[in-house]
Amino acid sequence: MPPDTPSETPGSPAPEVKVYRGYSQAELDAQYNQATLVPDIGGYLDAWDGESARVRDSQPCRLSVPYGDGPAETLDIFPAENGADGVPVMLFIHGGAWRALSKDSFSYPAAPFAAAGAAWVVADFALLPEVSLDEQVRQNRAALVWLWRNARSFGGDPGRLYVCGHSSGAHVGGTLVQDGWRARAGLPEDVIKGAVLVSGMYDLEPVRLTARNDYVRLDEVAARRLSPVHNIPDRLPALALFWGSGELDEFRRQSRGFAEVLWARGHRAEAMEIAGANHFDMADGFADSRSAILRSCLGMMDLL
C-alpha cells in the first residue's frame, strides 16, 4: 500500500497559509492596522489638532526652526514657563505609521511640560514612501544633534536631553538609543538621558511581512538593522515602555517582548500596561496629569 498522504475534499477551500506566529496574511495585516480596533480615528486627530493650535496661540514658542537642509527638517520649541536656563529638554517623535501626521498635531502636551519646568520640542521629518525608513531615522537623529548643539538658545541644557515617542514614533525613538551613530555625529554616547516609548513596534520583521511593506519597503537585513529589539546597546539611558490593554495583540506583544529582552540583558526598564486604553488614548498620556506616562517623563527629568 502507498503511504498515507493528506487529502482534500474536492471543492473544499485550501487551508490558510500561516505567515507569522500562527497568523494568516489577512490576520497579520489586521494586527498592524489600528483602524480594526479604533474605526473613528478622526475624532482623535481633530482633538489633537484643535488643542495643539490653542497651545501654539497661548504659549511662547518658536515654530518651524530648521534643524537640517530638507524642507521637512524643522521643529517646534516650547520653552519652560519659568524662563530658567539649563532646563531639561524632551524631544517628541510623532506617530502615523511612518507615513502620516506632522509636528503640528502634537503641540498639545507642551503645556504640562512647560509648567513643570521642561522644554517640549516636536520634530517634523519626511514621511514614507517619499523617503526610506533609514532616512526618516537619520532625520530624527539629526534633530537630536541640533538640540545638543543649540539647546542653550532656548534655555535648555544639552546635558539633559530626553526622547519620547508614540507608535511609529516610539519605534524611531528606540533607534535613537541604538549604538553606532552618536560617535559619528560627534555626540557623547550618553547624550540621551532617558527615553519614554509608548505603543511602539520594536521588531520590524512582522511589519515587513504585512501589507504595510508596500510603502515601508523593508528587506530582512533592513528590518533587523532598524529593529531596536535586535540592537540593544550595552549601556542604556533610563527607559520606560508603555502600552494599552485595549491595543491590538501584536502591539501589546511587541512592548512586552521588548521589555523582556531588556530585562534578560540586565537592563532596568520600566514597563507598564495602561488599563482600558486603546492605541490613540495612549498618545494623550503625554498631556494628562493623571497619566503614568507623563509622570514617568517628569520623573526621569527630576521634575516631580
PyMOL commands that set and color helices and strands:
alter all, ss='L'
color gray80, all
select helices_A, chain A and resi 25-31+34-36+41-58+103-105+110-116+133-154+168-176+205-208+213-216+220-225+228-230+249-264+279-284+292-300
alter helices_A, ss='H'
color red, helices_A
select strands_A, chain A and resi 18-20+23-24+62-66+74-78+87-93+119-123+156-166+192-198+238-244+269-274
alter strands_A, ss='S'
color yellow, strands_A
deselect
rebuild
show_as cartoon
